Amino acid sequence: MILSDPQKRRFIPNISLESNAEIPLYPSNNKFIMNILLVNPAIPDTYWSFSHALKFIRKKATNPPLGLLTVAALLPGAWDKKLVDLNIESLPASAIRWADYLFITAMSGQKESALEVIETAHRCNIPVVAGGPLFTGDQDSFPEVDHLILNEAEITLPLFLEDLGKGSPERLYQTDRFADLHRSPAPDYSLLKVKQYAQLNLQYSRGCPFQCEFCEITALLGRKVRTKTSGQVLEELERIYRTGFRGSLFFVDDNFIGNRHVLKRDLLPGIIGWNRSHRYPFTFTTEASINLSDDPELMELMVDAGFERVFIGIETVNQESLAECDKNHNLERNMIDSVRQIQTAGMEVSGGFIVGFDNDPPNIFERQIDFIRQSGIITAMVGLLNAPNRTRLYQRLLKEGRILDRFDGNNTNLHMNFIPKMDKETLLHGYHSILKGIYSNKAYYERLIRFLSNFRPGPNSLRKVDAGRIMALLRSLVYIGIFHKSRRYYWKLFFWSLIHRPRLFPMAITYSIYGYHFQKIYGIR
């Protein structure tokens, strides 16, 4: 094993990234073959984990670690690689003993688990190579990591591998450049235990044209939207298809519609043709900005391609708070109309909401509840404002002396890492009132029935009923229909949807399961 001087660093201000096969790493012979263990830390039990819903479909995690799959594809093909996802399995001692290096990447919310993995590796004398948002945004908190490969791996990882081949790897690799995604390899989906995941994921673009004050995306990935070619995306669809997985795929782009012209001209027509030729094995979900509603052609193409749900950052109904955080594309529009336009096009809308802005008025909690009710957004992620350390919000609050600590990556656990303008107790009480107002049994099921009454999904968005869905239905009959406190509302929805919207009956059952999860997570009774 080759360890480095912990003080050494290599900063890459400019590099021309060649294709994966052309990256000069080391002699291509069997004398330099390594065993690489890729570890994805555990995700805490939050809104996003869907842990209480996954048991209905006998899955262990929602999504696999796409970043590690991409890193694996950047490593030499001759190297042996194993993936351990702590969200679906434990880390066996045999895997640690087998490895020459342990590679780890993580989001902020995975920090606690990541530290445990690093400690375990060091007890076994296995060097750790770390990268991803957690380490890029907070590198000083991980002195025990042997090699930090920061920013985008397409740029910094090849330099580490080149130095490793020479026998002189340095500790820190970072860059202020952004990768050319046209040369990014397809993730190595062959490493996955696909049956353990509710959906698989892929990425089309990085970066976001907007610069919301509380968001660290532009700090990590820039404002210029960079995309893969449609050929790359279709190749990734083929690779996923060959794993045998069928169902929902999540485009993890922070703003899928950042380059609408290319989407409409190239990618979406390509996906439409591919999905049709393969008899529609996949449906899609993604994240986008509210201005999706301004483009009927784009919405129609997305629906034709099989997109069934989109997550929209609504954040707040208060105009002054939107202006405060530079969420300018949400300003001066009727957001309920915008949401309904997307729903009318045939896509469900999930929404992100935030309370805790400096300009939030005392009635912000009732207004947020009213918006969610009227808009028909069933899955509403409501969180407390926090300031990740790479954001403009963090810098502003730091100057004002209001920062308390680092953001832990979870904005739904009653933690705020700064001093809010509103009285903290008032804010927390109001936050609880929103959760109760949208996820208590009566409020949730009434909103769900109202939405199902009017929703008309796209022709390719409703999947066939399979064994997994049948088992989920049967488990819901027991867990919710018999033993859960929402059983009265569950049965009302059950028979209402069978009679009035039988085509949407599977969706009704799915959302009843989601409601079960949200009530568990938020402790709503």
Long-range contacts (C-beta under 8 A, 24 or more apart in sequence): 1-100, 1-101, 1-125, 1-126, 1-127, 2-164, 2-167, 2-168, 2-169, 3-127, 3-146, 3-169, 4-146, 4-147, 4-168, 4-169, 4-170, 4-171, 5-170, 5-171, 6-143, 6-146, 6-171, 7-171, 8-170, 8-171, 8-172, 9-170, 9-171, 9-172, 9-173, 9-174, 10-159, 10-160, 10-163, 10-170, 10-172, 10-173, 10-174, 11-173, 11-174, 11-175, 12-155, 12-156, 12-159, 12-173, 12-174, 12-175, 12-177, 13-175, 13-176, 13-177, 14-177, 15-155, 15-159, 15-175, 15-177, 17-154, 17-155, 17-158, 17-179, 17-180, 17-183, 18-183, 19-183, 20-73, 20-74, 20-183, 20-185, 23-158, 23-161, 23-162, 24-162, 25-76, 25-158, 25-161, 25-162, 25-165, 26-76, 26-161, 26-162, 26-164, 26-165, 26-166, 27-165, 28-76, 28-78, 30-78, 32-165, 33-76, 33-78, 33-79, 33-80, 34-79, 34-80, 34-100, 34-101, 35-79, 35-80, 35-81, 35-82, 35-98, 35-99, 35-100, 35-101, 36-72, 36-75, 36-79, 36-80, 36-81, 36-82, 36-99, 36-100, 36-101, 36-102, 36-103, 37-81, 37-82, 37-84, 37-95, 37-96, 37-98, 37-99, 37-101, 37-102, 37-103, 37-126, 38-65, 38-68, 38-71, 38-72, 38-81, 38-82, 38-83, 38-84, 38-102, 38-103, 38-104, 38-191, 39-68, 39-83, 39-84, 39-85, 39-86, 39-91, 39-102, 39-103, 39-104, 39-117, 40-64, 40-65, 40-68, 40-83, 40-84, 40-85, 40-86, 40-87, 40-104, 40-105, 40-106, 40-110, 41-86, 41-104, 41-106, 41-110, 41-111, 41-113, 41-114, 41-116, 41-117, 42-86, 42-87, 42-110, 42-113, 43-87, 43-107, 43-109, 43-110, 43-113, 44-109, 44-110, 44-112, 44-410, 45-521, 46-109, 46-410, 46-412, 46-413, 46-521, 47-381, 47-383, 47-412, 47-518, 47-521, 48-381, 50-198, 50-514, 50-517, 51-517, 52-516, 52-517, 52-520, 52-521, 53-513, 53-514, 53-516, 53-517, 54-198, 55-475, 56-471, 56-472, 56-475, 56-476, 56-479, 56-513, 57-198, 57-468, 57-469, 57-471, 57-472, 58-468, 58-471, 59-196, 59-197, 59-198, 60-87, 60-88, 60-89, 60-196, 60-197, 61-85, 61-87, 61-88, 61-196, 61-197, 61-198, 62-197, 62-198, 62-199, 63-197, 63-198, 63-199, 63-200, 63-201, 63-250, 63-252, 64-192, 64-194, 64-197, 64-200, 64-201, 65-105, 66-187, 66-201, 66-202, 66-203, 66-252, 67-105, 67-131, 67-132, 67-153, 68-103, 68-105, 69-187, 69-188, 69-189, 69-191, 69-192, 70-153, 70-184, 70-185, 70-187, 70-188, 71-103, 71-105, 71-131, 71-153, 71-157, 72-187, 72-188, 72-191, 73-185, 73-186, 73-187, 73-188, 74-153, 74-154, 74-157, 74-158, 74-185, 75-157, 75-161, 76-161, 81-188, 81-191, 82-191, 83-191, 83-192, 85-193, 85-196, 86-113, 86-117, 88-193, 88-196, 88-197, 89-193, 89-196, 91-117, 91-120, 93-124, 96-120, 96-121, 96-124, 96-126, 97-124, 99-126, 100-126, 101-126, 101-127, 101-128, 101-129, 102-126, 102-127, 102-128, 102-129, 103-128, 103-129, 103-130, 103-131, 104-128, 104-129, 104-130, 104-132, 105-130, 105-131, 105-132, 105-134, 105-135, 106-130, 106-132, 106-133, 106-134, 106-135, 107-132, 107-133, 107-134, 107-409, 108-133, 108-134, 108-137, 108-138, 108-388, 108-407, 108-408, 108-409, 109-408, 109-409, 109-410, 110-134, 110-409, 111-408, 111-409, 118-142, 118-144, 118-145, 119-144, 129-160, 131-156, 131-157, 133-216, 133-220, 134-409, 136-174, 136-220, 137-216, 137-219, 137-220, 137-388, 137-389, 137-390, 138-389, 138-406, 139-172, 141-406, 146-171, 147-171, 147-172, 147-173, 148-172, 148-173, 148-174, 149-173, 150-174, 150-175, 151-175, 151-176, 151-177, 151-220, 152-178, 152-179, 152-206, 152-221, 154-179, 154-180, 154-181, 154-183, 154-184, 155-179, 178-206, 178-207, 178-221, 178-222, 178-224, 178-226, 179-206, 179-226, 180-226, 181-205, 181-206, 181-226, 181-227, 181-228, 181-232, 182-228, 182-229, 182-232, 184-228, 184-232, 186-232, 186-235, 186-236, 186-239, 187-236, 187-239, 189-236, 189-239, 189-240, 189-243, 190-243, 192-243, 194-243, 194-244, 194-245, 197-245, 198-247, 198-248, 199-247, 199-248, 199-249, 199-250, 199-285, 200-240, 200-243, 200-245, 200-249, 200-250, 201-249, 201-250, 201-251, 201-252, 202-233, 202-236, 202-237, 202-240, 202-249, 202-250, 202-251, 202-252, 203-228, 203-251, 203-252, 203-253, 204-228, 204-233, 204-251, 204-253, 204-256, 204-267, 205-253, 205-255, 205-256, 205-258, 205-259, 206-253, 206-254, 207-254, 207-258, 208-254, 208-255, 208-258, 209-255, 209-258, 210-255, 210-289, 210-326, 210-327, 210-328, 210-329, 211-326, 211-392, 212-313, 212-315, 212-325, 212-326, 212-327, 213-324, 213-325, 213-326, 213-391, 213-392, 213-393, 213-396, 214-325, 214-354, 214-385, 214-386, 214-387, 214-388, 214-391, 214-393, 215-391, 216-388, 216-390, 216-391, 217-254, 219-390, 219-391, 220-390, 221-254, 225-255, 225-258, 225-259, 227-259, 227-262, 227-267, 229-266, 230-266, 230-267, 230-270, 230-271, 231-270, 233-267, 233-270, 233-271, 234-270, 234-271, 234-274, 237-271, 237-274, 237-282, 240-282, 241-278, 241-281, 241-282, 246-281, 246-282, 247-282, 247-283, 247-463, 248-282, 248-283, 248-284, 248-285, 248-308, 249-282, 249-283, 249-284, 249-285, 250-284, 250-285, 250-286, 251-284, 251-285, 251-286, 251-287, 252-286, 252-287, 253-286, 253-287, 254-287, 255-287, 255-288, 255-289, 256-286, 256-287, 256-288, 256-310, 257-288, 257-289, 257-291, 257-292, 257-295, 257-298, 260-295, 260-298, 263-298, 263-301, 264-297, 264-298, 264-301, 268-298, 268-301, 268-302, 268-304, 268-305, 269-301, 271-305, 271-306, 272-301, 272-304, 272-305, 275-305, 275-306, 275-460, 280-306, 280-460, 282-306, 283-307, 283-308, 283-460, 283-461, 283-463, 284-308, 285-309, 285-310, 285-311, 286-310, 286-311, 287-311, 287-312, 287-313, 288-312, 289-313, 289-329, 290-314, 290-329, 290-330, 290-333, 290-335, 290-338, 290-339, 291-329, 292-342, 293-337, 293-338, 293-339, 293-341, 293-342, 294-338, 296-341, 296-345, 299-341, 299-342, 299-345, 299-346, 299-347, 300-345, 302-345, 302-347, 303-345, 303-346, 303-347, 303-458, 303-460, 303-461, 304-458, 304-460, 305-460, 306-458, 306-460, 306-461, 307-347, 307-458, 307-461, 308-346, 308-347, 308-348, 308-457, 308-458, 308-461, 308-462, 309-347, 309-348, 309-349, 309-350, 310-342, 310-347, 310-348, 310-349, 310-350, 311-349, 311-350, 311-351, 311-352, 312-339, 312-342, 312-349, 312-350, 312-351, 312-352, 313-351, 313-352, 314-339, 314-351, 314-352, 314-353, 314-371, 314-377, 315-352, 315-353, 315-354, 316-353, 316-354, 316-355, 316-357, 316-360, 316-364, 316-368, 317-364, 317-367, 317-368, 317-371, 318-357, 318-359, 318-360, 318-361, 318-364, 318-367, 320-359, 321-357, 321-358, 321-359, 321-360, 321-364, 323-359, 324-357, 324-358, 324-359, 325-357, 325-393, 335-371, 335-375, 336-371, 336-374, 336-375, 339-375, 339-376, 339-377, 340-375, 340-376, 343-376, 343-451, 343-454, 343-455, 344-456, 345-458, 346-456, 346-457, 346-458, 346-461, 347-458, 347-461, 348-378, 348-455, 348-457, 349-375, 349-376, 349-377, 350-377, 350-378, 350-379, 350-380, 350-381, 351-375, 351-377, 351-379, 351-380, 351-381, 352-380, 352-381, 352-383, 353-380, 353-381, 353-382, 353-383, 353-434, 354-382, 354-383, 354-384, 354-385, 354-411, 355-382, 355-383, 355-384, 355-385, 355-427, 355-430, 355-431, 355-434, 356-384, 356-385, 356-416, 356-420, 356-422, 356-427, 357-385, 358-420, 358-421, 360-421, 360-422, 362-426, 364-430, 365-430, 365-431, 365-433, 365-434, 365-437, 366-433, 368-434, 369-433, 369-434, 369-437, 369-438, 372-438, 372-447, 373-438, 373-443, 373-447, 376-447, 376-450, 376-451, 376-454, 376-455, 378-444, 378-447, 378-448, 378-451, 378-511, 378-514, 379-511, 379-514, 379-518, 380-438, 381-412, 382-412, 382-431, 382-434, 382-435, 382-438, 383-411, 383-412, 384-411, 384-412, 384-414, 384-415, 384-416, 384-427, 384-431, 385-411, 385-416, 385-420, 386-411, 386-415, 386-416, 386-417, 386-418, 387-417, 387-418, 412-521, 412-522, 435-522, 435-524, 436-524, 439-515, 439-518, 439-519, 439-522, 439-524, 440-524, 441-485, 441-486, 441-488, 441-489, 441-515, 441-519, 442-489, 444-486, 444-489, 444-515, 444-518, 445-486, 445-489, 445-490, 445-492, 445-493, 445-512, 445-515, 448-493, 448-508, 448-511, 448-512, 448-515, 449-492, 449-493, 449-496, 452-497, 452-501, 452-504, 452-507, 452-508, 453-500, 453-501, 455-504, 457-504, 457-507, 462-503, 462-504, 462-506, 462-507, 463-506, 465-506, 469-506, 469-509, 472-509, 472-510, 472-513, 473-506, 473-509, 476-509, 476-512, 476-513, 476-516, 479-516, 480-512, 480-513, 480-516, 484-516, 485-525, 486-512, 486-515, 486-516, 486-519
